[in-house]
Amino acid sequence: MKCMYCKKEIVEKLSFNNVFSKKDSLVLCEECKYNIDINITELAEYTLYYFGDYEFLKEIIYNIKYSGAIHKAERFRELFSLFFKKYKFNLVTIVPINNTRKYSRGFDHIAQLCNVCNVKYTDTLQCDYREKQSKLHKKREKHKFRIIDNLSFEKYPKRILIIDDVITSGNTLISCAEVLKERFPDAEICFLTLAKS
């Protein structure tokens, strides 16, 4: 058996528990077990779910985001699968990338991550060009997101999930949530990120 994240071989002693137990949990080696899980915390008035600490996941996130090594996102597939078995949402969306950054990178890494991990999402938000998050964080500036023009929904979403790669200050996610809250004031909005710094 292999660790679903790092792919190291796991040698497990046979016992009554591991032979007859239900296999709904993550199959992780000891190091990954210590660092990866479906973690839950609060961010302002919202629930934040995240898979691990940024220090542990930063190399793979960097490779996905800046090197285009989107195949490495497969490491998160089982985590997403388990997450969506546990938690249900009427609308799943992603933090949008602006066209300038998408053109310079050649792809939207969050959209690609979701595609590789079989996460069905709806493009809901858009944004204009903005400084990188690290510069905005220092200035404490808000992002300017808006709902995509002419976007309509068949049903009013009661639970909304916004996906991003990393949470630092929370400004990006909260800015997205505020725009969606204006449109859907009674909806519960949650966040899911790969990592929390």
Disulfide bonds with the S-S distance in Angstrom:
none
